[in-house]
Amino acid sequence: MAFLSSMNMIGSGLTAQQLRLDIVAENVTNAQTTRTENGGGAYRRKMVEFQAQDGRDGFRLAMARAANGMAPVNSRHNEGGVKVTRIVEDPSPLKLVYDPTHPDANEEGYVEMPNVDMVKEMTDAMAATQAYSANVTMLNTLKNVISKGLEIGR
Protein backbone atom coordinates (compact mmCIF):
# COMPACT_ATOMS: atom_id res chain seq x y z
CA MET A 1 0.00 0.00 0.00
CA ALA A 2 1.82 3.01 -1.33
CA PHE A 3 -0.23 5.50 0.64
CA LEU A 4 1.07 4.02 3.89
CA SER A 5 4.67 4.61 2.83
CA SER A 6 3.66 8.15 1.85
CA MET A 7 2.22 8.65 5.31
CA ASN A 8 5.45 7.32 6.83
CA MET A 9 7.49 9.78 4.75
CA ILE A 10 5.30 12.68 5.82
CA GLY A 11 5.44 11.51 9.44
CA SER A 12 9.22 11.36 9.34
CA GLY A 13 9.29 14.96 8.10
CA LEU A 14 6.91 16.11 10.84
CA THR A 15 8.98 14.35 13.51
CA ALA A 16 12.28 15.75 12.20
CA GLN A 17 10.99 19.33 12.06
CA GLN A 18 9.47 19.04 15.53
CA LEU A 19 12.87 17.97 16.90
CA ARG A 20 14.47 20.88 15.03
CA LEU A 21 12.04 23.29 16.72
CA ASP A 22 12.78 21.69 20.10
CA ILE A 23 16.51 22.26 19.59
CA VAL A 24 15.90 25.89 18.59
CA ALA A 25 13.86 26.35 21.79
CA GLU A 26 16.70 24.82 23.83
CA ASN A 27 19.20 27.18 22.19
CA VAL A 28 17.06 30.26 22.88
CA THR A 29 16.48 29.15 26.47
CA ASN A 30 20.23 28.79 27.08
CA ALA A 31 21.31 31.97 25.26
CA GLN A 32 22.64 33.42 28.52
CA THR A 33 23.87 30.22 30.20
CA THR A 34 27.51 30.70 31.17
CA ARG A 35 27.93 27.45 33.09
CA THR A 36 26.66 23.98 32.11
CA GLU A 37 25.72 21.14 34.44
CA ASN A 38 28.68 18.94 33.55
CA GLY A 39 31.12 21.60 34.71
CA GLY A 40 31.94 22.79 31.21
CA GLY A 41 32.04 26.37 30.14
CA ALA A 42 29.28 28.29 28.46
CA TYR A 43 26.45 26.57 26.60
CA ARG A 44 27.19 25.72 22.97
CA ARG A 45 24.52 26.10 20.31
CA LYS A 46 23.13 22.79 19.07
CA MET A 47 22.14 21.92 15.51
CA VAL A 48 20.21 19.01 14.00
CA GLU A 49 21.63 17.03 11.09
CA PHE A 50 19.18 15.38 8.71
CA GLN A 51 19.70 12.62 6.19
CA ALA A 52 17.36 11.99 3.28
CA GLN A 53 16.11 8.47 2.77
CA ASP A 54 15.21 8.34 -0.90
CA GLY A 55 13.59 4.91 -0.94
CA ARG A 56 15.27 3.96 -4.21
CA ASP A 57 17.05 0.98 -2.71
CA GLY A 58 13.67 -0.59 -2.00
CA PHE A 59 12.79 -0.61 -5.69
CA ARG A 60 16.25 -1.86 -6.65
CA LEU A 61 16.02 -4.63 -4.10
CA ALA A 62 12.56 -5.66 -5.35
CA MET A 63 13.74 -5.75 -8.97
CA ALA A 64 16.84 -7.77 -8.07
CA ARG A 65 14.75 -10.25 -6.11
CA ALA A 66 12.22 -10.50 -8.96
CA ALA A 67 15.02 -11.08 -11.49
CA ASN A 68 16.26 -13.97 -9.36
CA GLY A 69 12.75 -15.45 -9.09
CA MET A 70 12.38 -14.49 -5.42
CA ALA A 71 9.38 -12.86 -3.78
CA PRO A 72 9.69 -9.15 -2.93
CA VAL A 73 10.43 -8.22 0.65
CA ASN A 74 8.48 -5.45 2.33
CA SER A 75 11.11 -3.50 4.21
CA ARG A 76 10.22 -0.37 6.13
CA HIS A 77 13.75 1.03 6.19
CA ASN A 78 13.73 1.89 2.48
CA GLU A 79 10.46 3.79 2.25
CA GLY A 80 11.98 7.23 1.96
CA GLY A 81 11.57 10.31 4.07
CA VAL A 82 14.04 11.95 6.38
CA LYS A 83 15.80 10.91 9.55
CA VAL A 84 17.79 12.77 12.15
CA THR A 85 21.33 11.45 12.07
CA ARG A 86 22.62 13.36 15.09
CA ILE A 87 22.52 16.53 17.13
CA VAL A 88 25.84 18.37 17.03
CA GLU A 89 27.30 21.34 18.85
CA ASP A 90 28.13 24.43 16.82
CA PRO A 91 31.95 24.72 16.71
CA SER A 92 31.92 28.50 16.27
CA PRO A 93 33.78 30.41 18.98
CA LEU A 94 32.07 31.54 22.15
CA LYS A 95 31.50 35.26 22.67
CA LEU A 96 33.66 37.11 25.17
CA VAL A 97 31.91 39.85 27.16
CA TYR A 98 33.70 42.16 29.57
CA ASP A 99 31.98 41.94 32.96
CA PRO A 100 34.42 41.70 35.88
CA THR A 101 31.53 41.48 38.40
CA HIS A 102 30.15 38.27 36.88
CA PRO A 103 30.89 35.14 38.96
CA ASP A 104 32.14 33.26 35.85
CA ALA A 105 34.54 36.02 34.75
CA ASN A 106 38.17 35.05 34.13
CA GLU A 107 41.24 36.89 35.50
CA GLU A 108 40.94 39.62 32.86
CA GLY A 109 37.24 40.16 33.64
CA TYR A 110 35.85 38.48 30.51
CA VAL A 111 32.93 36.04 30.58
CA GLU A 112 32.47 33.36 27.94
CA MET A 113 28.92 33.67 26.62
CA PRO A 114 27.11 31.08 24.50
CA ASN A 115 27.54 31.17 20.71
CA VAL A 116 23.76 31.46 20.27
CA ASP A 117 22.73 34.11 17.74
CA MET A 118 19.06 35.04 18.02
CA VAL A 119 18.83 35.94 14.33
CA LYS A 120 20.05 32.46 13.37
CA GLU A 121 17.68 30.84 15.83
CA MET A 122 14.64 32.77 14.63
CA THR A 123 15.55 32.04 11.00
CA ASP A 124 15.95 28.36 11.81
CA ALA A 125 12.63 28.34 13.69
CA MET A 126 10.86 29.99 10.75
CA ALA A 127 12.34 27.50 8.28
CA ALA A 128 11.36 24.56 10.50
CA THR A 129 7.84 25.94 10.88
CA GLN A 130 7.49 26.31 7.11
CA ALA A 131 8.76 22.77 6.54
CA TYR A 132 6.38 21.45 9.20
CA SER A 133 3.50 23.32 7.55
CA ALA A 134 4.43 21.87 4.15
CA ASN A 135 4.32 18.36 5.63
CA VAL A 136 0.88 19.05 7.13
CA THR A 137 -0.30 20.24 3.71
CA MET A 138 1.04 17.04 2.12
CA LEU A 139 -0.76 14.95 4.74
CA ASN A 140 -4.06 16.76 4.08
CA THR A 141 -3.62 16.30 0.33
CA LEU A 142 -2.95 12.60 0.80
CA LYS A 143 -6.08 12.29 2.95
CA ASN A 144 -8.12 13.94 0.18
CA VAL A 145 -6.65 11.64 -2.47
CA ILE A 146 -7.45 8.57 -0.37
CA SER A 147 -10.96 9.85 0.28
CA LYS A 148 -11.59 10.46 -3.43
CA GLY A 149 -10.20 7.02 -4.24
CA LEU A 150 -12.62 5.42 -1.83
CA GLU A 151 -15.51 7.32 -3.44
CA ILE A 152 -14.70 5.73 -6.80
CA GLY A 153 -15.66 2.34 -5.43
CA ARG A 154 -19.20 3.46 -4.57
ZILIN-V401427 format. One record per helix or strand of 2 or more residues. SS is the DSSP state (helix for helix, strand for strand). FROM is the first residue (numbers start at 1). TO is the last residue. Records with the same first field share a line. If there is no record, write none. Layout:
BEGIN
SS = FROM-TO + FROM-TO
END
This chain:
BEGIN
helix = 2-29 + 56-67 + 76-78 + 118-152
strand = 46-53 + 81-89 + 95-98 + 110-113
END
